[in-house]
């Protein structure tokens, strides 16, 4: 019964059926609460602008061929952001190092550091790693 109530609350929060990740992780209540605080600190409560956060998540979903995450994030984002994630050469050029190679070359880290504070850079790494 408690599980059904939680699913109803999660569904209401998302505007429909609760996402599978919530209903799956919700089976481990203690871990789920901690995970929610962590993910909430990344989005929507992170330091990076919301559109940048959504673009990063969409890029990871695209790179991983993760239709599930793509659908959930693109539903909350804008279609121009979705198109930019898959089509924009500059968006594609910045993501492979961190995502595919699991490394950020010093030159790229330096150029990102010129645009972002250290805390933002760390958040970017955690966001890509999490998704």
Secondary structure, DSSP 8 states (H G I E B T S, - for coil): -HHHHHHHHHHHHHTSS--HHHHHHTTSHHHHHHHHHHHHHHTTTSSS-HHHHHHHHHHHHHHTT-HHHHHHHHHHS-HHHHHHHHH-HHHHHHHHHHHTSS---HHHHHHHHHHS-HHHHHHHHHHHHH-
